[in-house]
């Protein structure tokens, strides 16, 4: 399936490493104007956003560089934003090991 929406929902995935999360924070900066926050839990720095064009949901999380916090989004398949947020935990993203 080719993703026609500029949000790129079908092109991205849940991050596995810190570097993935950082790349998604750069993507978030590019698509932020397409996303509306549906629900947010500021006590855990988590949220759910919906694309205003395709209607699909993005999970919102954050990572730190040690100097700054970066918010990022990743595509989720949930249909109930509130239920997803209630069950969600912040992702713990390890740095990729360089060999």
WOBELTA-V630042 format. One record per pair of residues at least 4 apart in sequence whose ideal C-beta (glycine too) atoms are under 7 Angstrom apart, sorted by the first residue. I is the first residue (numbers start at 1). J is the second residue. D is the distance in Angstrom with one decimal. If there is no record, write none. Layout:
I;J;D  I;J;D
This chain:
1;10;6.2  3;8;6.2  3;9;6.3  3;10;3.6  3;11;5.6  5;9;6.1  5;51;6.3  5;53;5.2  5;54;3.9  6;31;6.9  6;34;6.4  6;53;6.8  7;31;5.0  7;34;5.1  7;51;4.3  7;53;6.6  7;54;6.2  8;12;5.7  8;27;6.9  8;31;7.0  9;51;6.6  9;54;6.3  9;56;4.5  9;75;4.7  12;24;6.6  12;27;6.6  12;74;6.1  12;75;5.4  13;74;6.8  13;75;7.0  14;74;4.9  15;20;3.4  15;21;4.3  15;24;5.7  15;74;5.9  15;91;6.5  15;93;5.8  16;20;5.5  17;93;5.7  17;94;6.1  17;95;6.6  17;96;4.5  18;22;6.3  18;63;5.9  18;93;4.5  18;94;6.5  18;95;4.8  19;23;6.5  19;96;5.1  20;24;6.4  20;93;6.9  21;25;6.5  21;63;4.5  21;72;5.1  21;93;4.8  22;63;6.7  22;70;6.2  23;27;6.7  24;28;6.2  24;72;3.8  24;73;6.4  24;74;5.6  25;29;6.9  25;70;3.9  25;71;6.3  25;72;4.0  27;31;6.3  28;32;5.9  28;71;6.3  28;72;5.2  28;73;4.9  31;35;6.2  34;51;5.4  34;52;5.6  34;53;6.0  35;49;3.9  35;50;6.8  35;51;6.0  35;58;6.3  35;73;6.9  36;49;6.3  36;50;5.4  36;52;5.8  37;47;5.8  37;49;5.3  38;48;4.7  38;49;6.3  38;50;5.1  38;81;4.2  39;47;6.4  39;48;5.2  39;81;5.1  39;82;5.5  39;85;5.2  40;47;3.6  41;46;5.0  41;47;6.8  41;85;5.9  44;90;6.0  45;61;6.9  45;62;4.7  45;90;6.5  46;60;6.3  46;61;6.0  46;85;6.2  46;88;5.5  46;90;6.2  47;60;3.8  47;85;7.0  48;57;5.6  48;59;6.2  48;60;6.6  48;81;4.0  48;84;5.9  48;85;5.5  49;58;4.7  49;60;5.8  49;73;6.0  50;55;6.2  50;57;5.7  51;55;6.2  51;56;5.4  56;75;6.7  57;76;5.1  57;78;5.7  57;81;6.0  58;73;3.9  58;74;6.5  58;75;5.9  58;76;6.5  59;73;6.5  59;74;5.4  59;76;4.5  59;88;6.6  60;71;6.3  60;73;5.1  61;72;6.1  61;90;5.7  61;91;5.4  62;69;5.1  62;70;6.3  62;71;4.9  63;70;5.3  63;72;6.8  63;93;5.9  64;69;5.1  65;70;6.8  76;84;6.1  78;83;7.0  78;84;3.8  80;84;6.3  81;85;6.3  82;86;6.3  83;87;6.5  84;88;5.9
